[in-house]
Amino acid sequence: MKKPVSRAQKPAPHKVRRSPLDRVFFWVVTKGWSDDDLAEYPTRLHRDNAGLAPGMTHAFAQIDGKATGLLAHVSLMIAGLGLVAPLIVDNEFEKGVVLAEIALYLLIAVGCLRCLAVFQFSDLGAGTPDWRDLTYHELILRRELYSLCNRVAIYLTIAVFVLLPFLYLYKPEH
């Protein structure tokens, strides 16, 4: 039976065996960090999360989950439009309609990705008197941006549902 490893005995993150790609990513995101920065990361993360008002961590997690689901829908709609485009596009106008739909879905995807952005408390000025206000601002931004993206995705999906059969059946006279 293996003896459990205590916190003090765990290897430092930079000593963990990882794929070459993960090593490159880790180097990029930790460039300029000292060994102390790496070792103190869990403590800093705990301290930053503990500094949030009650319910804030849950609210951010809830938005993350919803934005992830919406991003999955948006991705499928983009893929679906790309697949059906050759079946319904007969002229430049129809091509423009499908491309506009894809472009709008890409804008929604950017909004969802912004909702999922990981922020550092140092980005929000942690330790300064107004960092909590900035955290609330971030929460408001994410909730309202998600809400906007969700509404636009609903309307756009309805528009695609209506337009696809029309574009398929519409055959302009040559």
GROMACS elastic network, one bead per residue, 0.5 to 0.9 nm:
[ bonds ]
;  ai    aj funct       b0    kb
    2     5     6  0.88040   500
    5     8     6  0.80802   500
    5     9     6  0.59537   500
    5    10     6  0.63382   500
    6     9     6  0.52756   500
    6    10     6  0.64893   500
    7    10     6  0.54182   500
    7    11     6  0.88828   500
    8    11     6  0.83501   500
    9    12     6  0.89110   500
   10    13     6  0.87670   500
   11    14     6  0.80705   500
   11    15     6  0.61206   500
   11    16     6  0.65455   500
   12    15     6  0.54278   500
   12    16     6  0.68541   500
   12    35     6  0.83451   500
   12    38     6  0.73299   500
   12    39     6  0.67533   500
   13    16     6  0.54713   500
   13    17     6  0.89449   500
   13    38     6  0.70489   500
   13    39     6  0.80785   500
   14    17     6  0.82735   500
   14    23     6  0.83484   500
   14    26     6  0.80212   500
   14    27     6  0.87467   500
   14    35     6  0.88247   500
   14    38     6  0.81266   500
   15    18     6  0.87382   500
   17    23     6  0.87639   500
   18    21     6  0.80399   500
   18    22     6  0.59135   500
   18    23     6  0.61964   500
   19    22     6  0.51382   500
   19    23     6  0.62310   500
   19    24     6  0.87621   500
   20    23     6  0.50425   500
   20    24     6  0.63667   500
   20    25     6  0.87534   500
   21    24     6  0.51515   500
   21    25     6  0.62637   500
   21    26     6  0.85573   500
   22    26     6  0.59184   500
   22    27     6  0.83949   500
   23    26     6  0.50574   500
   23    27     6  0.60291   500
   23    28     6  0.85751   500
   24    27     6  0.50871   500
   24    28     6  0.62018   500
   24    29     6  0.87551   500
   25    28     6  0.51021   500
   25    29     6  0.62431   500
   25    30     6  0.85211   500
   26    29     6  0.53025   500
   26    30     6  0.59539   500
   26    31     6  0.81346   500
   27    30     6  0.53047   500
   27    31     6  0.55594   500
   27    32     6  0.89938   500
   28    31     6  0.53879   500
   29    32     6  0.88989   500
   29    33     6  0.89879   500
   30    33     6  0.53992   500
   30    34     6  0.86650   500
   30    38     6  0.83069   500
   31    34     6  0.87757   500
   33    36     6  0.79156   500
   33    37     6  0.56894   500
   33    38     6  0.68445   500
   34    37     6  0.50627   500
   34    38     6  0.65179   500
   34    39     6  0.87209   500
   35    38     6  0.51170   500
   35    39     6  0.61513   500
   35    40     6  0.85786   500
   36    39     6  0.50068   500
   36    40     6  0.59680   500
   36    41     6  0.84680   500
   37    40     6  0.52477   500
   37    41     6  0.61087   500
   38    41     6  0.53406   500
   38    42     6  0.84181   500
   39    42     6  0.74024   500
   39    43     6  0.83782   500
   40    43     6  0.53359   500
   40    44     6  0.61037   500
   40    45     6  0.86121   500
   41    44     6  0.50900   500
   41    45     6  0.60566   500
   41    46     6  0.85975   500
   42    45     6  0.50580   500
   42    46     6  0.61502   500
   42    47     6  0.85461   500
   43    46     6  0.51663   500
   43    47     6  0.61046   500
   43    48     6  0.85697   500
   44    47     6  0.50207   500
   44    48     6  0.60259   500
   44    49     6  0.85583   500
   45    48     6  0.51543   500
   45    49     6  0.61767   500
   45    50     6  0.84921   500
   45   121     6  0.89805   500
   46    49     6  0.52333   500
   46    50     6  0.60032   500
   46    51     6  0.85589   500
   47    50     6  0.50721   500
   47    51     6  0.62055   500
   48    51     6  0.51253   500
   48    52     6  0.69538   500
   48   120     6  0.86973   500
   48   121     6  0.65602   500
   48   126     6  0.79275   500
   49    52     6  0.54512   500
   49    53     6  0.87964   500
   49    56     6  0.88738   500
   49    57     6  0.70911   500
   49   121     6  0.89702   500
   50    53     6  0.78610   500
   50    54     6  0.86957   500
   51    54     6  0.89449   500
   51   132     6  0.83891   500
   52    55     6  0.79910   500
   52    56     6  0.60209   500
   52    57     6  0.69728   500
   52   132     6  0.74356   500
   52   135     6  0.80363   500
   53    56     6  0.56341   500
   53    57     6  0.80581   500
   53   132     6  0.82443   500
   54    57     6  0.74457   500
   54    58     6  0.83809   500
   55    58     6  0.51443   500
   55    59     6  0.60511   500
   55    60     6  0.86782   500
   56    60     6  0.61590   500
   56    61     6  0.85187   500
   56   135     6  0.88363   500
   56   136     6  0.84414   500
   56   139     6  0.79380   500
   57    60     6  0.52295   500
   57    61     6  0.61801   500
   57    62     6  0.85918   500
   58    61     6  0.50222   500
   58    62     6  0.60363   500
   58    63     6  0.86517   500
   59    62     6  0.50676   500
   59    63     6  0.63108   500
   59    64     6  0.86146   500
   59   139     6  0.77597   500
   59   143     6  0.87581   500
   60    63     6  0.52200   500
   60    64     6  0.61856   500
   60    65     6  0.87612   500
   60   115     6  0.89895   500
   60   116     6  0.88921   500
   60   139     6  0.68589   500
   60   142     6  0.81888   500
   60   143     6  0.85713   500
   61    65     6  0.62600   500
   61    66     6  0.87142   500
   62    65     6  0.52095   500
   62    66     6  0.63057   500
   62    67     6  0.85638   500
   63    66     6  0.51349   500
   63    67     6  0.58955   500
   63    68     6  0.83493   500
   63   115     6  0.71685   500
   63   116     6  0.78247   500
   63   139     6  0.89078   500
   63   142     6  0.71870   500
   63   143     6  0.65724   500
   63   146     6  0.73785   500
   64    67     6  0.52121   500
   64    68     6  0.60266   500
   64    69     6  0.86942   500
   64   112     6  0.87680   500
   64   115     6  0.67495   500
   64   116     6  0.54713   500
   64   117     6  0.88196   500
   65    68     6  0.51496   500
   65    69     6  0.64078   500
   65    70     6  0.87959   500
   65   116     6  0.87245   500
   66    69     6  0.51835   500
   66    70     6  0.62796   500
   66    71     6  0.85621   500
   66   146     6  0.79931   500
   67    70     6  0.50362   500
   67    71     6  0.59669   500
   67    72     6  0.85647   500
   67   111     6  0.87753   500
   67   112     6  0.53196   500
   67   113     6  0.76910   500
   67   115     6  0.65209   500
   67   116     6  0.68352   500
   67   146     6  0.64348   500
   67   149     6  0.87876   500
   67   150     6  0.84858   500
   68    71     6  0.50335   500
   68    72     6  0.62730   500
   68    73     6  0.88064   500
   68   112     6  0.72521   500
   68   113     6  0.83466   500
   68   115     6  0.89568   500
   68   116     6  0.75938   500
   69    72     6  0.51263   500
   69    73     6  0.64683   500
   69    74     6  0.87443   500
   70    73     6  0.50633   500
   70    74     6  0.61454   500
   70    75     6  0.85463   500
   70   108     6  0.88276   500
   70   109     6  0.82791   500
   70   112     6  0.72366   500
   70   146     6  0.87556   500
   70   149     6  0.82708   500
   70   150     6  0.69557   500
   70   153     6  0.81245   500
   71    75     6  0.60343   500
   71    76     6  0.85789   500
   71   108     6  0.79646   500
   71   109     6  0.58583   500
   71   110     6  0.89988   500
   71   112     6  0.60368   500
   71   113     6  0.77603   500
   72    75     6  0.51162   500
   72    76     6  0.62606   500
   72    77     6  0.86662   500
   73    76     6  0.51871   500
   73    77     6  0.62027   500
   73    78     6  0.87024   500
   73   153     6  0.86515   500
   74    77     6  0.50737   500
   74    78     6  0.62200   500
   74    79     6  0.86162   500
   74   105     6  0.59744   500
   74   106     6  0.77357   500
   74   108     6  0.73258   500
   74   109     6  0.64959   500
   74   153     6  0.74554   500
   75    78     6  0.51845   500
   75    79     6  0.62035   500
   75    80     6  0.85106   500
   75   105     6  0.79806   500
   75   106     6  0.84035   500
   75   109     6  0.76578   500
   76    79     6  0.50378   500
   76    80     6  0.59014   500
   76    81     6  0.84568   500
   77    81     6  0.60013   500
   77    82     6  0.84357   500
   77   102     6  0.80116   500
   77   105     6  0.75837   500
   77   157     6  0.79916   500
   78    81     6  0.52049   500
   78    82     6  0.61682   500
   78    83     6  0.86631   500
   78   101     6  0.82686   500
   78   102     6  0.56287   500
   78   103     6  0.87475   500
   78   105     6  0.66414   500
   78   106     6  0.77541   500
   79    82     6  0.50678   500
   79    83     6  0.62168   500
   79    84     6  0.87502   500
   79   102     6  0.88944   500
   80    83     6  0.50549   500
   80    84     6  0.61448   500
   80    85     6  0.83551   500
   81    84     6  0.52600   500
   81    85     6  0.57536   500
   81    98     6  0.69236   500
   81    99     6  0.86621   500
   81   101     6  0.81189   500
   81   102     6  0.70089   500
   81   160     6  0.88215   500
   82    85     6  0.53966   500
   82    86     6  0.78461   500
   82    98     6  0.83064   500
   82    99     6  0.88921   500
   82   102     6  0.80698   500
   83    86     6  0.68903   500
   83    87     6  0.80493   500
   84    87     6  0.52493   500
   84    88     6  0.65134   500
   84    89     6  0.85092   500
   84   164     6  0.87968   500
   85    88     6  0.53852   500
   85    89     6  0.56148   500
   85    94     6  0.88088   500
   85    95     6  0.75644   500
   85    98     6  0.68438   500
   86    89     6  0.56250   500
   86    90     6  0.81737   500
   87    90     6  0.82665   500
   87   168     6  0.73674   500
   88    94     6  0.76454   500
   88    95     6  0.86591   500
   88   164     6  0.74725   500
   88   165     6  0.84422   500
   88   167     6  0.58985   500
   88   169     6  0.81508   500
   88   170     6  0.88750   500
   89    92     6  0.77747   500
   89    93     6  0.83852   500
   89    94     6  0.52643   500
   89    95     6  0.55815   500
   89    98     6  0.80919   500
   89   167     6  0.72442   500
   89   168     6  0.75250   500
   90    93     6  0.83877   500
   90    94     6  0.65758   500
   90    95     6  0.75908   500
   90   167     6  0.86425   500
   90   168     6  0.87131   500
   90   171     6  0.76329   500
   90   172     6  0.85682   500
   91    94     6  0.55328   500
   91    95     6  0.63269   500
   91    96     6  0.87443   500
   91   172     6  0.85577   500
   92    96     6  0.60462   500
   92    97     6  0.86546   500
   93    96     6  0.50422   500
   93    97     6  0.63476   500
   93    98     6  0.88629   500
   94    97     6  0.50538   500
   94    98     6  0.63533   500
   94    99     6  0.85621   500
   94   167     6  0.67144   500
   95    98     6  0.52817   500
   95    99     6  0.60822   500
   95   100     6  0.84998   500
   96    99     6  0.50595   500
   96   100     6  0.59526   500
   96   101     6  0.85421   500
   97   100     6  0.51327   500
   97   101     6  0.62768   500
   97   102     6  0.87247   500
   97   163     6  0.88409   500
   98   101     6  0.50985   500
   98   102     6  0.62491   500
   98   103     6  0.85997   500
   98   160     6  0.87355   500
   98   164     6  0.88411   500
   99   102     6  0.50307   500
   99   103     6  0.60367   500
   99   104     6  0.85854   500
  100   104     6  0.61539   500
  100   105     6  0.86038   500
  101   104     6  0.51729   500
  101   105     6  0.62713   500
  101   106     6  0.86462   500
  101   156     6  0.75114   500
  101   159     6  0.88814   500
  101   160     6  0.75292   500
  102   105     6  0.50899   500
  102   106     6  0.61844   500
  102   107     6  0.87600   500
  103   107     6  0.63697   500
  103   108     6  0.87804   500
  104   107     6  0.50764   500
  104   108     6  0.63953   500
  104   109     6  0.86677   500
  104   152     6  0.88381   500
  104   153     6  0.87389   500
  104   156     6  0.80214   500
  105   109     6  0.61854   500
  105   110     6  0.87368   500
  105   152     6  0.89171   500
  105   153     6  0.73035   500
  105   156     6  0.79918   500
  106   110     6  0.63158   500
  106   111     6  0.87205   500
  107   110     6  0.50903   500
  107   111     6  0.63988   500
  107   112     6  0.87485   500
  107   149     6  0.86721   500
  108   111     6  0.50200   500
  108   112     6  0.62487   500
  108   113     6  0.86386   500
  108   148     6  0.88365   500
  108   149     6  0.54792   500
  108   150     6  0.82043   500
  108   152     6  0.76278   500
  108   153     6  0.70805   500
  109   112     6  0.50125   500
  109   113     6  0.61120   500
  109   114     6  0.85544   500
  109   149     6  0.82685   500
  110   113     6  0.50553   500
  110   114     6  0.61778   500
  110   115     6  0.86599   500
  111   114     6  0.50804   500
  111   115     6  0.63377   500
  111   116     6  0.87977   500
  111   142     6  0.89043   500
  111   145     6  0.65965   500
  111   146     6  0.70904   500
  111   148     6  0.87458   500
  111   149     6  0.64683   500
  112   116     6  0.63628   500
  112   117     6  0.87759   500
  112   142     6  0.88244   500
  112   145     6  0.78943   500
  112   146     6  0.65096   500
  112   149     6  0.71075   500
  113   117     6  0.61989   500
  114   117     6  0.50661   500
  114   118     6  0.87708   500
  114   142     6  0.75781   500
  114   145     6  0.84238   500
  114   146     6  0.89886   500
  115   118     6  0.86609   500
  115   141     6  0.81352   500
  115   142     6  0.50093   500
  115   143     6  0.78065   500
  115   145     6  0.70806   500
  115   146     6  0.65420   500
  116   142     6  0.82722   500
  119   122     6  0.83067   500
  119   123     6  0.66174   500
  119   124     6  0.78143   500
  120   123     6  0.50641   500
  120   124     6  0.67857   500
  120   125     6  0.88621   500
  120   126     6  0.85525   500
  121   125     6  0.62491   500
  121   126     6  0.50278   500
  121   127     6  0.86091   500
  121   131     6  0.78219   500
  121   135     6  0.82377   500
  122   126     6  0.50384   500
  122   127     6  0.81032   500
  122   131     6  0.88420   500
  123   126     6  0.74328   500
  124   128     6  0.87726   500
  124   130     6  0.85924   500
  124   131     6  0.56101   500
  124   132     6  0.82719   500
  124   134     6  0.59221   500
  124   135     6  0.67901   500
  124   138     6  0.88351   500
  125   128     6  0.55945   500
  125   129     6  0.84183   500
  125   130     6  0.74557   500
  125   131     6  0.52012   500
  125   132     6  0.88365   500
  125   134     6  0.79280   500
  126   129     6  0.81438   500
  126   130     6  0.81854   500
  126   131     6  0.51908   500
  126   132     6  0.79046   500
  127   130     6  0.83195   500
  127   131     6  0.67419   500
  128   131     6  0.56242   500
  128   132     6  0.86486   500
  129   132     6  0.75200   500
  129   133     6  0.85545   500
  130   133     6  0.52405   500
  130   134     6  0.63795   500
  130   135     6  0.87937   500
  131   135     6  0.61852   500
  131   136     6  0.86987   500
  132   136     6  0.62660   500
  132   137     6  0.85147   500
  133   136     6  0.50961   500
  133   137     6  0.61237   500
  133   138     6  0.86118   500
  134   138     6  0.61579   500
  134   139     6  0.86619   500
  135   139     6  0.62790   500
  135   140     6  0.86685   500
  136   139     6  0.50040   500
  136   140     6  0.61533   500
  136   141     6  0.84899   500
  137   140     6  0.51274   500
  137   141     6  0.60656   500
  137   142     6  0.86316   500
  138   141     6  0.50389   500
  138   142     6  0.61786   500
  138   143     6  0.86115   500
  139   142     6  0.52070   500
  139   143     6  0.60927   500
  139   144     6  0.84869   500
  140   143     6  0.52452   500
  140   144     6  0.59951   500
  140   145     6  0.82286   500
  141   144     6  0.54418   500
  141   145     6  0.58235   500
  141   146     6  0.83547   500
  142   145     6  0.50959   500
  142   146     6  0.58854   500
  142   147     6  0.83983   500
  143   146     6  0.52190   500
  143   147     6  0.61358   500
  143   148     6  0.86825   500
  144   148     6  0.61286   500
  144   149     6  0.85490   500
  145   148     6  0.50904   500
  145   149     6  0.61017   500
  145   150     6  0.84917   500
  146   149     6  0.50621   500
  146   150     6  0.60046   500
  146   151     6  0.86074   500
  147   150     6  0.51165   500
  147   151     6  0.62514   500
  147   152     6  0.86473   500
  148   151     6  0.52444   500
  148   152     6  0.61622   500
  148   153     6  0.85000   500
  149   152     6  0.51836   500
  149   153     6  0.59845   500
  149   154     6  0.86026   500
  150   153     6  0.50937   500
  150   154     6  0.62422   500
  150   155     6  0.87902   500
  151   154     6  0.51837   500
  151   155     6  0.63749   500
  151   156     6  0.85496   500
  152   155     6  0.51997   500
  152   156     6  0.59077   500
  152   157     6  0.83845   500
  153   156     6  0.50383   500
  153   157     6  0.58803   500
  153   158     6  0.84816   500
  154   157     6  0.52182   500
  154   158     6  0.62905   500
  154   159     6  0.86798   500
  155   158     6  0.51356   500
  155   159     6  0.61876   500
  155   160     6  0.86707   500
  156   160     6  0.61317   500
  156   161     6  0.85083   500
  157   160     6  0.50236   500
  157   161     6  0.60899   500
  157   162     6  0.86320   500
  158   162     6  0.62612   500
  158   163     6  0.85450   500
  159   162     6  0.51291   500
  159   163     6  0.58815   500
  159   164     6  0.83916   500
  160   163     6  0.50034   500
  160   164     6  0.57265   500
  160   165     6  0.88002   500
  161   164     6  0.58377   500
  161   165     6  0.74206   500
  162   165     6  0.64284   500
  162   166     6  0.68306   500
  163   166     6  0.50049   500
  163   167     6  0.59363   500
  163   168     6  0.84415   500
  164   167     6  0.51624   500
  164   168     6  0.60872   500
  164   169     6  0.86127   500
  165   169     6  0.60277   500
  165   170     6  0.82843   500
  166   169     6  0.52461   500
  166   170     6  0.57336   500
  167   170     6  0.51681   500
  167   171     6  0.79781   500
  168   171     6  0.78063   500
  171   174     6  0.88472   500
